[in-house]
């Protein structure tokens, strides 16, 4: 049995709603057991407000799982009357940070096999005294990981990003052969181990139109990206490129590559969300624990209105379970990798 903890995210966002919708529609899987790390009273308030089933059962890790209902690891004790959908405050910021911290501790202790995180508010996180740009950096700090990356994963396309939340005007200067080669290696290892692909094929996108076209439209491909690819190839990695950004995703979706390494945020996220807007999964690579996440934010504008979709959460939980199983096969020596 693989037990995956779902952190509730911001209590005032859509996290409670998508959790209830996920459990209401979940088909029974004998090998996968999700549990919620959050606040039972908030989930029950959400169920009452939106007329969703909320059969919550308080559960203590290390004890037998309940035969029915939604197992909830009670971390916060917020007053439901003081929760206003779409309006985070200091209390909700502190609560969502506590869910993350507790989840990491439970995975590190072996009581859970992985985490799936619901969305948080970065501003509320900082207001509560946790000065991280977001989820990923907080998780990296808690797990003491220094070499990590973000992958957006779907059935048709997987992308990783060399630069993430950086202004477009700064991207070219931020690229280096070392950082690109390092991301190629992280992506390769994740495909082999976490996704159980024996011989991963990676494509690398260029930065400029037509991948520079012989420096006519830019020199980064020749000076930075190609040396990075050559370095990774010297390690035995099947990586090709740089390809023009306007064609590489067609190649990947057609089956030529298992993942695409992208130079900046929108280069990868635009094609990815075109294909996987509702069912995409954010996977943090390079952590010593398994972490997946929904690929959307807190959606405060629709919180409490019954409009949120649980599809990304369902895919994220399933992928966390699959990655946990694949890593356990490695640990047990049941694979040729």
C-alpha positions in Angstrom: 0.0 0.0 0.0 1.3 3.4 -1.0 0.0 6.2 1.3 0.1 9.7 -0.2 -0.5 12.8 1.9 -2.5 15.6 0.3 -1.7 18.9 1.9 -4.8 21.1 1.9 -3.1 24.2 0.7 -4.6 27.6 1.5 -7.8 26.9 3.6 -9.4 29.9 1.9 -8.6 28.8 -1.6 -10.0 26.0 -3.8 -7.9 23.3 -2.0 -10.7 22.0 0.3 -13.2 21.9 -2.6 -10.9 19.9 -5.0 -10.1 17.5 -2.2 -13.7 16.8 -1.5 -14.5 16.4 -5.2 -11.5 14.1 -5.6 -12.6 11.8 -2.9 -16.2 11.8 -4.0 -15.2 10.6 -7.5 -12.2 8.5 -6.5 -12.3 4.9 -7.7 -11.0 2.4 -5.1 -7.4 1.4 -5.8 -6.0 -1.4 -3.6 -2.4 -0.1 -3.8 -3.0 3.6 -3.3 -4.4 5.4 -0.2 -4.6 9.2 -0.1 -4.9 11.0 3.2 -5.4 14.7 3.8 -3.1 16.8 5.8 -5.1 19.8 6.9 -8.2 20.8 8.9 -11.3 18.7 9.2 -13.5 21.6 10.2 -12.6 23.5 7.1 -13.3 20.5 4.9 -16.7 20.1 6.5 -17.5 23.8 6.1 -16.7 23.4 2.4 -18.9 20.4 2.1 -21.8 22.2 3.8 -21.4 25.4 1.8 -21.1 23.6 -1.6 -23.3 20.6 -0.8 -20.5 18.2 -1.3 -20.0 14.9 0.6 -17.5 15.4 3.4 -17.3 12.2 5.4 -14.1 13.2 7.2 -12.5 10.9 9.7 -9.6 12.1 11.9 -6.7 9.8 11.4 -3.4 9.4 13.3 -0.4 8.3 11.2 0.8 4.9 12.2 -2.7 3.6 13.1 -4.9 1.5 10.9 -6.7 3.5 8.1 -10.4 3.9 8.4 -12.5 1.5 6.3 -14.5 4.4 4.9 -14.5 8.2 4.8 -11.8 10.7 4.1 -8.8 10.2 6.5 -7.7 13.6 7.8 -4.5 14.3 9.7 -5.6 17.2 11.8 -2.9 19.9 11.8 -4.7 23.2 12.3 -7.9 24.0 14.2 -9.3 27.0 12.4 -12.7 28.4 13.2 -14.9 27.7 10.2 -16.9 30.9 11.0 -13.7 32.9 10.5 -12.9 31.4 7.1 -14.0 33.6 4.1 -13.6 31.9 0.8 -11.1 33.8 -1.4 -9.7 35.9 1.5 -6.5 34.5 3.0 -5.2 36.0 6.3 -2.4 35.4 8.8 -4.1 32.3 10.3 -4.6 30.6 6.9 -1.0 31.5 5.9 0.3 29.9 9.1 -1.9 26.8 8.6 -0.9 26.1 5.0 2.8 26.3 6.1 2.1 23.9 8.9 0.5 21.4 6.5 3.7 21.4 4.4 6.0 21.1 7.3 4.0 18.2 8.8 3.8 16.5 5.4 7.6 16.6 4.9 8.1 15.2 8.4 5.7 12.3 7.9 7.3 11.3 4.6 10.8 11.6 6.0 9.7 9.3 8.9 8.3 6.7 6.5 4.7 7.1 7.7 3.8 8.5 4.3 5.4 7.6 0.9 4.9 10.9 -0.8 3.2 14.3 -0.9 0.7 15.9 -3.3 0.3 19.6 -2.5 -2.8 21.8 -3.1 -2.1 25.4 -4.0 -0.9 28.0 -1.6 -0.7 31.8 -1.6 2.9 33.0 -1.8 2.0 36.3 -0.3 0.2 34.8 2.6 3.1 32.4 3.2 5.5 35.3 3.4 3.1 37.3 5.7 3.1 34.3 8.0 6.9 34.5 8.3 7.9 31.9 5.8 10.1 33.8 3.4 10.2 31.5 0.4 9.3 32.3 -3.2 6.9 29.4 -3.2 6.2 25.8 -2.4 9.2 24.3 -4.2 11.8 26.4 -2.4 10.2 25.7 1.0 10.2 22.0 0.3 13.9 22.1 -0.8 14.8 23.9 2.4 12.9 21.5 4.6 14.6 18.5 2.8 18.0 20.2 2.5 17.9 19.7 -1.3 20.2 22.0 -3.3 19.8 20.6 -6.8 16.2 20.6 -7.8 14.0 21.5 -10.7 10.3 21.8 -11.8 8.8 19.4 -14.3 5.3 19.8 -15.8 4.1 16.3 -16.6 1.2 15.1 -18.7 0.5 12.0 -20.7 1.4 13.7 -24.0 4.1 16.2 -22.9 6.7 16.7 -20.2 8.8 19.8 -19.9 11.5 21.1 -17.6 12.6 24.7 -17.3 16.1 26.1 -17.1 14.8 29.5 -15.8 11.4 29.8 -14.2 10.0 33.1 -12.7 12.4 35.4 -14.4 11.6 38.4 -16.6 12.1 37.6 -20.3 14.6 40.5 -20.6 16.9 38.6 -18.2 16.6 35.1 -19.6 19.5 35.1 -22.1 22.0 36.4 -19.5 20.8 33.9 -16.9 21.6 30.9 -19.2 24.8 29.0 -18.7 26.1 25.7 -20.2 26.5 24.3 -16.6 22.9 25.1 -15.6 21.5 23.6 -18.8 23.6 20.5 -18.6 22.6 20.1 -15.0 18.9 20.3 -15.8 19.4 17.8 -18.6 21.0 15.4 -16.1 18.2 15.9 -13.5 15.5 15.4 -16.2 17.2 12.2 -17.4 17.5 10.7 -13.9 13.8 11.5 -13.2 12.7 9.9 -16.4 14.7 6.7 -15.7 13.8 6.4 -12.0 10.6 8.2 -11.3 8.9 7.5 -14.6 10.6 4.1 -15.2 11.7 4.9 -18.7 14.7 2.6 -19.4 16.3 4.7 -22.2 15.0 8.3 -22.0 15.1 10.6 -25.0 15.4 14.3 -24.3 15.0 17.2 -26.7 16.4 20.7 -25.9 14.7 23.8 -27.2 16.7 26.7 -28.5 16.2 30.2 -27.1 15.9 32.2 -30.3 13.7 32.0 -33.4 14.8 29.1 -35.6 17.3 28.2 -32.9 19.4 31.1 -33.9 19.8 30.0 -37.5 23.6 30.1 -37.6 23.7 33.2 -35.3 21.5 35.2 -37.6 18.9 35.6 -34.8 21.1 35.1 -31.8 24.2 33.3 -30.6 23.1 31.5 -27.4 22.5 28.2 -29.2 26.1 28.0 -30.4 27.8 29.5 -27.3 25.8 28.1 -24.4 23.1 25.5 -25.3 25.1 23.3 -27.7 28.0 22.9 -25.3 25.6 21.9 -22.6 24.1 19.2 -24.8 27.6 18.0 -25.7 28.5 17.7 -22.0 25.4 15.7 -21.3 25.9 13.5 -24.3 29.5 12.7 -23.0 27.8 11.2 -19.9 25.8 8.8 -22.2 22.5 10.7 -22.1 20.4 10.5 -25.3 19.8 14.2 -25.7 19.4 16.2 -28.9 19.1 19.8 -30.0 18.9 22.7 -29.8 15.7 22.6 -31.9 13.6 25.6 -33.0 11.1 26.2 -30.3 8.2 26.3 -32.8 8.8 22.7 -33.9 10.3 20.8 -30.9 7.0 20.3 -29.1 5.4 18.8 -32.2 8.3 16.3 -32.3 7.8 15.5 -28.6 4.0 15.0 -28.8 4.6 12.8 -31.9 6.8 10.5 -29.8 10.3 11.6 -30.6 11.2 12.7 -27.0 10.1 11.8 -23.5 10.7 15.3 -22.3 11.7 18.7 -23.5 14.2 21.0 -21.7 13.0 24.6 -22.2 14.9 27.8 -21.7 12.3 29.8 -19.9 8.9 29.6 -18.3 6.4 30.4 -21.0 8.4 28.6 -23.7 7.5 25.3 -21.9 4.2 26.3 -20.2 2.3 27.6 -23.2 2.4 24.3 -25.1 2.1 22.3 -22.0 -1.1 24.0 -20.8 -2.5 24.0 -24.3 -2.5 20.2 -24.0 -2.8 19.7 -20.3 -4.7 22.7 -18.9 -6.9 20.6 -16.6 -4.9 17.4 -16.0 -1.3 18.6 -15.8 0.9 17.8 -12.8 3.8 19.8 -11.3 6.6 17.4 -10.2 9.6 18.6 -8.2 12.7 16.8 -9.4 15.8 16.3 -7.2 14.1 16.1 -3.8 14.8 13.2 -1.5 11.0 12.8 -1.1 8.2 12.4 -3.6 6.3 15.6 -4.3 3.7 16.3 -6.9 1.3 19.2 -7.1 -1.6 20.5 -9.0 -0.6 22.8 -11.8 -2.9 25.7 -10.8 -3.1 28.3 -8.1 -5.4 29.0 -5.2 -8.1 30.5 -7.6 -9.4 32.9 -5.0 -11.8 34.3 -7.5 -13.8 31.1 -7.7 -13.2 29.7 -4.2 -16.4 28.8 -2.5 -18.4 29.0 -5.7 -18.4 25.3 -6.6 -16.6 25.8 -9.9 -13.2 24.2 -9.2 -12.0 21.0 -11.1 -10.3 18.2 -9.3 -8.7 16.7 -12.4 -5.2 18.0 -11.8 -5.3 16.8 -8.2 -6.4 13.3 -9.2 -3.6 13.1 -11.7 -1.1 14.5 -9.2 -2.0 11.9 -6.5 -1.9 9.1 -9.0 1.5 10.2 -10.2 2.9 10.6 -6.7 1.8 7.0 -6.1 3.4 5.8 -9.3 6.7 7.6 -8.6 6.7 6.1 -5.0 6.3 2.7 -6.5 9.0 3.2 -9.0 11.5 4.5 -6.4 10.7 1.5 -4.1 11.5 -0.9 -7.0 14.9 0.8 -7.3 15.5 0.5 -3.5 14.5 -3.2 -3.6 16.8 -3.9 -6.6 13.8 -5.0 -8.8 14.9 -3.1 -11.9 17.9 -3.3 -14.2 18.5 0.5 -13.8 
